Amino acid sequence: MLAARVEYVAPWWVAWLHSVPHLGLRLQPVDSTFNPRDESYRESLMFLGLVAAVCLGLNLIFLAAYVVCACCCRRDEAIQTKRRNSCCVTWTAVVAGLVCCAAVGVGFYGNSETNDGVYQLIYSLDNANHTFSGIDALVSGTTQKMEADLEQHLARLSEILAARGDYIQTLKFMQQMAGNIIVQLSGLPAWREVTTELTELADETGYVEYYRWLSYLLLFILDLLICLVACLGLARRSRGLLASMLCCGVLALLLSWTSLAADTAAAVGTSDFCSAPDTFILNITEDHIRTEVTRYYLYCSQSISSPFQQALTIFQRSLTTMQIQVAGLLQFAVPLFPTAEKDLLGIQLLLNSSESGLHQLTAMLDCRGLHKDYLDALAGICYDGIEGLLYLGLFSLLAALAFSTMICAGPRAWKHFTTRDRDYDDIDGDDPFNPQARRIAAHNPPRGQLRSFCSYSSGLGSQTSLQPPAQTISNAPVSEYMNQAMLFGGNPRYENVPLIGRGSPPPTYSPSMRATYLSVADEHLRHYGNEFPA
């Protein structure tokens, strides 16, 4: 009695994807029945990829127009406006980074689901191959025993029992039963071609799946690295990192749309197969396997009888009859012809092993094992596989949105960095408190002034022997300061000259800078001394 079939029910996303319009390259409707050998059907899947390519083109045109407008547009550079733009750019980058991270998380889940589904398909194909190989091995082994081994025993027994005609008739009857077994075994389907095709399919599927999984893993890592570069560029206000992020962002955008095209075509094509898998398998196996055999394994219901039942019944009856004949010869012929015992025992052992093989063959030919493998394969590809492809498509859309946002925020960040540097450039380059001047001085130290500074400020030689250029100083405050300085050591230090009239902390001056400063201060006192007498 066959167990009731566990019905395969396609998930809702299979019906949804199968209802997607199938159009050829000339926009003519195409039958949505899964048929990869049909050129028009393959064109309908390619058309879905072209739709994603058109979306990519529109996305790039929009980004190019936005970047041109952002670079050419002049905005007010007031402080509040700049702060507002900086805050907007920062929050835009933060949101885009979060969206990218969420997309990568969704992609990891989808990639894992697809991988699990594909490897469940491969595992089911391997199990089916093991069953088919076992059936062929049992059939060939039993045939070999009946054709060669049994024939040798019967030939020797014919020589030994040649004096007894009734025993010779029994041996001929046994040979006839062995012939019936061989005929029934030859009527069973040979699964050698099917096994070869399934092995190639499993190997190719595993090969493609490995590189598909690895490619998506590398894409996830690339997306995360681009987000990291964007964060570093904004944090350090580096235009180099920002330019790298923009270039890599365009590349990631291209890869995202490409993956979306591949995922869409694969999901729709797989859904077309999952909507009617039995029909497709019946069509592709009709040239290799009888239709009733294929239906027996695909549907496996109690209403369908086994196409091998008759052959297995004849096999069982023939074996039973031969065992009875051998038992009779052992009982009556061996006392008369003792030399026949060895061959009769060999035939009995052969028949017993053939009966054990018959039970194994009956279990392997039963539809329940192969039908379970079939359902497992459908569950792997139609449930986990397509579900994973849908999540990967969602990842591609979110990644494209995130990188489009980053590319849009790039020109604003670039202008903000440029405005900040220009604000530093507006400050006097000689101001020692200017960060820009400090950066320039750090990379290009004034070598001539450094030699003069060391000559007058170091303690390696006598400071009284190294005199600065002669200066004519006539202002009282400086003379008073110099007189006071003589009281604290007799030798003035030039770096301690104050900023006269400004009340600022004194910077470090070289002798040349001091002479220039004192001459300007002298002219200032002569010009304003007459207007504002003390």
BELURZI-V175488 format. One record per run of one state. SS is the DSSP state (~ for helix, > for strand, _ for the rest). FROM is the first residue (numbers start at 1). LEN is the number of residues. If there is no record, write none. Layout:
# BELURZI-V175488
SS FROM LEN
SS FROM LEN
This chain:
# BELURZI-V175488
_ 1 11
~ 12 7
_ 19 4
> 23 1
_ 24 5
> 29 1
_ 30 9
~ 39 34
_ 73 6
~ 79 82
_ 161 4
~ 165 23
_ 188 4
~ 192 45
_ 237 2
~ 239 37
_ 276 1
~ 277 9
_ 286 5
~ 291 9
_ 300 9
~ 309 24
_ 333 5
~ 338 28
_ 366 1
~ 367 59
_ 426 9
~ 435 9
_ 444 3
~ 447 11
_ 458 5
~ 463 3
_ 466 10
~ 476 12
_ 488 6
~ 494 3
_ 497 14
~ 511 19
_ 530 5
